[in-house]
Amino acid sequence: MAHRLLTARAVVGLFPANSRGDDVVVYADSERSRVRMTIPQLRQQMEKPTGRSNFCLADFVAPGGTGLADHIGAFAVSAGFRSAELAERFERDADDYHGIMAKALADRLAEALAERMHERVRRELWGYADHEALGNDDLIRERYVGIRPAPGYPACPDHSQKQELFDLLDVTGNTGITLSETFALHPAASVCGWYIAHPESFYFGLGNIGRDQVEDFARRKGVPIETAERWLAPNLAYDPDEGKRPS
């Protein structure tokens, strides 16, 4: 602690929001008179038993037509500032073990900071679970109300959502965390994602999706379908090159 070998930084924000179909609409003001941005989400398309739904993260944000004034949160945290320099110092001394451990420690501290900020949002900043009193085992088992899905992870594999999140929070201006053209965070020991407070929200995997949804997603996102297919390649239930003529 006395040497301050690592530096942690965080930014969180809460925004008026409602869902519209499979989109989350974020408003620019509390009166919801102007849309700040629309964040397209993706829906499971797998076959399920009768009575079981295919989920989308937008399902856990109140639809605009209900009159419910819902919100969505966003966060970005890092414990990786100075971690690269620290690891390089060990590596210059041929101490690969401590170099690896420095990076691993920064990763673990970033996850711990994400957990702590989520707790503060639930109990203080958003306050929808202000009476929460969970022990470590409960936290590990995610027995809290609400979720914090991260772009690029199973429920929202679209890494490009990080750009919308960065714009909402001014992440770089507030923390120094940067986003590459391929949506990688720097420093590497950084995490970003959304806060959803719905009491029935849970983590799920998107699974494979068809061309119809990818085309709809590309339209909602305002990008060519080829770009959407590249972003969502691990989740495609079809071969995007099938039927294309060789150039």
One Martini backbone bead per residue (centre of mass of N, CA, C, O) as a GRO file, in nm:
protein
  247
    1MET     BB    1   0.057   0.063  -0.021
    2ALA     BB    2   0.302   0.264   0.014
    3HIS     BB    3   0.389   0.232  -0.307
    4ARG     BB    4   0.166   0.246  -0.520
    5LEU     BB    5   0.162   0.026  -0.770
    6LEU     BB    6  -0.149   0.075  -0.793
    7THR     BB    7  -0.438   0.202  -0.983
    8ALA     BB    8  -0.771   0.308  -0.917
    9ARG     BB    9  -1.075   0.338  -1.125
   10ALA     BB   10  -1.411   0.503  -1.144
   11VAL     BB   11  -1.737   0.486  -1.321
   12VAL     BB   12  -2.077   0.599  -1.281
   13GLY     BB   13  -2.426   0.561  -1.410
   14LEU     BB   14  -2.761   0.706  -1.433
   15PHE     BB   15  -3.046   0.639  -1.659
   16PRO     BB   16  -3.300   0.711  -1.836
   17ALA     BB   17  -3.525   0.427  -1.923
   18ASN     BB   18  -3.643   0.221  -2.197
   19SER     BB   19  -3.820   0.000  -2.382
   20ARG     BB   20  -3.807  -0.108  -2.747
   21GLY     BB   21  -3.836  -0.394  -2.769
   22ASP     BB   22  -3.486  -0.474  -2.825
   23ASP     BB   23  -3.450  -0.192  -2.702
   24VAL     BB   24  -3.259   0.064  -2.539
   25VAL     BB   25  -3.376   0.371  -2.413
   26VAL     BB   26  -3.198   0.674  -2.375
   27TYR     BB   27  -3.223   0.961  -2.191
   28ALA     BB   28  -3.145   1.315  -2.147
   29ASP     BB   29  -3.391   1.329  -1.938
   30SER     BB   30  -3.628   1.305  -1.682
   31GLU     BB   31  -3.873   1.368  -1.892
   32ARG     BB   32  -3.828   1.213  -2.168
   33SER     BB   33  -3.801   1.419  -2.436
   34ARG     BB   34  -3.506   1.291  -2.510
   35VAL     BB   35  -3.297   1.106  -2.704
   36ARG     BB   36  -2.972   0.990  -2.668
   37MET     BB   37  -2.995   0.663  -2.700
   38THR     BB   38  -2.971   0.346  -2.876
   39ILE     BB   39  -2.967  -0.005  -2.756
   40PRO     BB   40  -2.913  -0.284  -2.905
   41GLN     BB   41  -3.044  -0.606  -2.874
   42LEU     BB   42  -3.052  -0.961  -2.804
   43ARG     BB   43  -3.214  -1.275  -2.894
   44GLN     BB   44  -3.310  -1.562  -2.835
   45GLN     BB   45  -3.347  -1.874  -3.071
   46MET     BB   46  -3.410  -2.114  -2.918
   47GLU     BB   47  -3.538  -2.405  -2.835
   48LYS     BB   48  -3.825  -2.440  -2.619
   49PRO     BB   49  -4.031  -2.508  -2.400
   50THR     BB   50  -4.332  -2.469  -2.317
   51GLY     BB   51  -4.333  -2.145  -2.152
   52ARG     BB   52  -4.049  -2.065  -2.257
   53SER     BB   53  -3.834  -1.808  -2.301
   54ASN     BB   54  -3.676  -1.572  -2.503
   55PHE     BB   55  -3.415  -1.369  -2.420
   56CYS     BB   56  -3.367  -1.016  -2.329
   57LEU     BB   57  -3.242  -0.742  -2.180
   58ALA     BB   58  -3.494  -0.559  -2.247
   59ASP     BB   59  -3.698  -0.718  -2.058
   60PHE     BB   60  -3.559  -0.556  -1.787
   61VAL     BB   61  -3.702  -0.305  -1.919
   62ALA     BB   62  -3.933  -0.083  -1.924
   63PRO     BB   63  -4.173  -0.007  -2.119
   64GLY     BB   64  -4.283   0.287  -2.247
   65GLY     BB   65  -4.606   0.220  -2.239
   66THR     BB   66  -4.634   0.192  -1.910
   67GLY     BB   67  -4.510   0.458  -1.745
   68LEU     BB   68  -4.240   0.361  -1.646
   69ALA     BB   69  -3.953   0.497  -1.470
   70ASP     BB   70  -3.681   0.387  -1.580
   71HIS     BB   71  -3.344   0.240  -1.565
   72ILE     BB   72  -2.989   0.267  -1.639
   73GLY     BB   73  -2.667   0.141  -1.596
   74ALA     BB   74  -2.312   0.236  -1.571
   75PHE     BB   75  -1.966   0.105  -1.607
   76ALA     BB   76  -1.612   0.174  -1.511
   77VAL     BB   77  -1.312  -0.017  -1.440
   78SER     BB   78  -0.977   0.003  -1.277
   79ALA     BB   79  -0.643  -0.171  -1.180
   80GLY     BB   80  -0.407  -0.112  -1.425
   81PHE     BB   81  -0.252   0.116  -1.333
   82ARG     BB   82   0.094   0.029  -1.365
   83SER     BB   83   0.100  -0.280  -1.435
   84ALA     BB   84   0.288  -0.288  -1.682
   85GLU     BB   85   0.536  -0.165  -1.546
   86LEU     BB   86   0.558  -0.377  -1.323
   87ALA     BB   87   0.590  -0.625  -1.507
   88GLU     BB   88   0.840  -0.520  -1.663
   89ARG     BB   89   1.029  -0.508  -1.421
   90PHE     BB   90   1.030  -0.811  -1.364
   91GLU     BB   91   1.115  -0.904  -1.654
   92ARG     BB   92   1.394  -0.762  -1.651
   93ASP     BB   93   1.463  -0.961  -1.392
   94ALA     BB   94   1.357  -1.253  -1.468
   95ASP     BB   95   1.050  -1.234  -1.321
   96ASP     BB   96   0.787  -1.395  -1.431
   97TYR     BB   97   0.609  -1.456  -1.191
   98HIS     BB   98   0.563  -1.157  -1.092
   99GLY     BB   99   0.454  -1.059  -1.360
  100ILE     BB  100   0.202  -1.237  -1.365
  101MET     BB  101   0.093  -1.153  -1.080
  102ALA     BB  102   0.045  -0.855  -1.141
  103LYS     BB  103  -0.175  -0.901  -1.355
  104ALA     BB  104  -0.363  -1.078  -1.181
  105LEU     BB  105  -0.411  -0.873  -0.955
  106ALA     BB  106  -0.539  -0.653  -1.129
  107ASP     BB  107  -0.780  -0.823  -1.222
  108ARG     BB  108  -0.896  -0.882  -0.936
  109LEU     BB  109  -0.931  -0.583  -0.851
  110ALA     BB  110  -1.130  -0.508  -1.073
  111GLU     BB  111  -1.353  -0.707  -0.985
  112ALA     BB  112  -1.379  -0.595  -0.697
  113LEU     BB  113  -1.462  -0.309  -0.785
  114ALA     BB  114  -1.716  -0.392  -0.937
  115GLU     BB  115  -1.855  -0.511  -0.687
  116ARG     BB  116  -1.851  -0.256  -0.511
  117MET     BB  117  -2.008  -0.065  -0.706
  118HIS     BB  118  -2.263  -0.236  -0.718
  119GLU     BB  119  -2.330  -0.213  -0.419
  120ARG     BB  120  -2.357   0.098  -0.415
  121VAL     BB  121  -2.586   0.112  -0.615
  122ARG     BB  122  -2.795  -0.063  -0.464
  123ARG     BB  123  -2.767   0.099  -0.170
  124GLU     BB  124  -2.724   0.417  -0.276
  125LEU     BB  125  -2.745   0.544  -0.570
  126TRP     BB  126  -3.012   0.389  -0.636
  127GLY     BB  127  -3.148   0.210  -0.387
  128TYR     BB  128  -3.318  -0.071  -0.445
  129ALA     BB  129  -3.118  -0.217  -0.198
  130ASP     BB  130  -3.085  -0.066   0.098
  131HIS     BB  131  -3.125  -0.352   0.287
  132GLU     BB  132  -2.883  -0.495   0.219
  133ALA     BB  133  -2.738  -0.818   0.370
  134LEU     BB  134  -2.445  -0.955   0.260
  135GLY     BB  135  -2.238  -1.200   0.230
  136ASN     BB  136  -1.985  -1.346   0.066
  137ASP     BB  137  -2.143  -1.597  -0.031
  138ASP     BB  138  -2.376  -1.434  -0.159
  139LEU     BB  139  -2.202  -1.278  -0.361
  140ILE     BB  140  -2.079  -1.520  -0.510
  141ARG     BB  141  -2.392  -1.624  -0.575
  142GLU     BB  142  -2.564  -1.379  -0.665
  143ARG     BB  143  -2.809  -1.275  -0.440
  144TYR     BB  144  -2.868  -1.027  -0.571
  145VAL     BB  145  -3.021  -0.755  -0.709
  146GLY     BB  146  -2.944  -0.784  -1.016
  147ILE     BB  147  -2.729  -0.681  -1.292
  148ARG     BB  148  -2.389  -0.685  -1.486
  149PRO     BB  149  -2.360  -0.672  -1.797
  150ALA     BB  150  -2.115  -0.739  -2.048
  151PRO     BB  151  -1.973  -0.657  -2.319
  152GLY     BB  152  -1.901  -0.982  -2.471
  153TYR     BB  153  -2.098  -1.146  -2.325
  154PRO     BB  154  -2.349  -1.377  -2.341
  155ALA     BB  155  -2.599  -1.165  -2.339
  156CYS     BB  156  -2.381  -0.939  -2.489
  157PRO     BB  157  -2.164  -0.993  -2.758
  158ASP     BB  158  -2.152  -0.686  -2.827
  159HIS     BB  159  -1.871  -0.493  -2.819
  160SER     BB  160  -1.981  -0.212  -2.935
  161GLN     BB  161  -2.126  -0.116  -2.670
  162LYS     BB  162  -1.882   0.028  -2.545
  163GLN     BB  163  -1.915   0.294  -2.697
  164GLU     BB  164  -2.180   0.382  -2.567
  165LEU     BB  165  -2.074   0.374  -2.278
  166PHE     BB  166  -1.844   0.579  -2.315
  167ASP     BB  167  -2.031   0.812  -2.398
  168LEU     BB  168  -2.209   0.830  -2.144
  169LEU     BB  169  -1.943   0.848  -1.927
  170ASP     BB  170  -1.675   0.946  -2.017
  171VAL     BB  171  -1.440   0.745  -1.951
  172THR     BB  172  -1.172   0.878  -2.034
  173GLY     BB  173  -1.214   1.151  -1.882
  174ASN     BB  174  -1.272   1.004  -1.587
  175THR     BB  175  -1.017   0.762  -1.600
  176GLY     BB  176  -0.832   0.674  -1.878
  177ILE     BB  177  -0.985   0.479  -2.023
  178THR     BB  178  -0.956   0.290  -2.322
  179LEU     BB  179  -1.061   0.242  -2.673
  180SER     BB  180  -1.043   0.047  -2.927
  181GLU     BB  181  -1.127  -0.040  -3.251
  182THR     BB  182  -1.181  -0.347  -3.113
  183PHE     BB  183  -1.286  -0.304  -2.806
  184ALA     BB  184  -1.044  -0.262  -2.622
  185LEU     BB  185  -0.912  -0.236  -2.307
  186HIS     BB  186  -0.727   0.043  -2.147
  187PRO     BB  187  -0.638  -0.125  -1.942
  188ALA     BB  188  -0.673  -0.463  -1.910
  189ALA     BB  189  -0.764  -0.413  -1.601
  190SER     BB  190  -1.081  -0.396  -1.717
  191VAL     BB  191  -1.432  -0.291  -1.666
  192CYS     BB  192  -1.759  -0.314  -1.830
  193GLY     BB  193  -2.115  -0.206  -1.793
  194TRP     BB  194  -2.436  -0.293  -1.680
  195TYR     BB  195  -2.730  -0.186  -1.502
  196ILE     BB  196  -2.984  -0.404  -1.362
  197ALA     BB  197  -3.289  -0.403  -1.141
  198HIS     BB  198  -3.456  -0.629  -1.195
  199PRO     BB  199  -3.577  -0.885  -0.988
  200GLU     BB  200  -3.573  -1.105  -1.255
  201SER     BB  201  -3.297  -1.084  -1.328
  202PHE     BB  202  -3.050  -1.255  -1.544
  203TYR     BB  203  -2.820  -1.472  -1.652
  204PHE     BB  204  -2.741  -1.532  -2.004
  205GLY     BB  205  -2.736  -1.699  -2.311
  206LEU     BB  206  -2.777  -1.647  -2.640
  207GLY     BB  207  -2.652  -1.800  -2.864
  208ASN     BB  208  -2.782  -1.883  -3.157
  209ILE     BB  209  -2.833  -1.690  -3.460
  210GLY     BB  210  -3.004  -1.559  -3.719
  211ARG     BB  211  -3.024  -1.373  -4.002
  212ASP     BB  212  -3.276  -1.208  -3.927
  213GLN     BB  213  -3.152  -1.079  -3.667
  214VAL     BB  214  -2.899  -0.957  -3.790
  215GLU     BB  215  -3.044  -0.769  -3.984
  216ASP     BB  216  -3.200  -0.616  -3.764
  217PHE     BB  217  -2.956  -0.524  -3.602
  218ALA     BB  218  -2.816  -0.363  -3.827
  219ARG     BB  219  -3.046  -0.163  -3.861
  220ARG     BB  220  -3.049  -0.057  -3.564
  221LYS     BB  221  -2.732   0.014  -3.570
  222GLY     BB  222  -2.629   0.122  -3.859
  223VAL     BB  223  -2.503  -0.133  -4.019
  224PRO     BB  224  -2.362  -0.354  -4.190
  225ILE     BB  225  -2.402  -0.688  -4.201
  226GLU     BB  226  -2.100  -0.759  -4.211
  227THR     BB  227  -2.035  -0.624  -3.941
  228ALA     BB  228  -2.230  -0.783  -3.763
  229GLU     BB  229  -2.108  -1.063  -3.833
  230ARG     BB  230  -1.830  -1.003  -3.714
  231TRP     BB  231  -1.920  -0.940  -3.422
  232LEU     BB  232  -2.116  -1.228  -3.419
  233ALA     BB  233  -1.970  -1.493  -3.509
  234PRO     BB  234  -2.003  -1.697  -3.254
  235ASN     BB  235  -2.349  -1.671  -3.296
  236LEU     BB  236  -2.383  -1.802  -3.562
  237ALA     BB  237  -2.627  -2.018  -3.747
  238TYR     BB  238  -2.442  -1.937  -3.996
  239ASP     BB  239  -2.295  -1.889  -4.314
  240PRO     BB  240  -2.203  -1.585  -4.450
  241ASP     BB  241  -2.067  -1.720  -4.726
  242GLU     BB  242  -2.313  -1.848  -4.818
  243GLY     BB  243  -2.381  -1.780  -5.161
  244LYS     BB  244  -2.132  -1.638  -5.236
  245ARG     BB  245  -1.949  -1.485  -5.464
  246PRO     BB  246  -1.662  -1.484  -5.603
  247SER     BB  247  -1.425  -1.220  -5.668
   0.00000   0.00000   0.00000
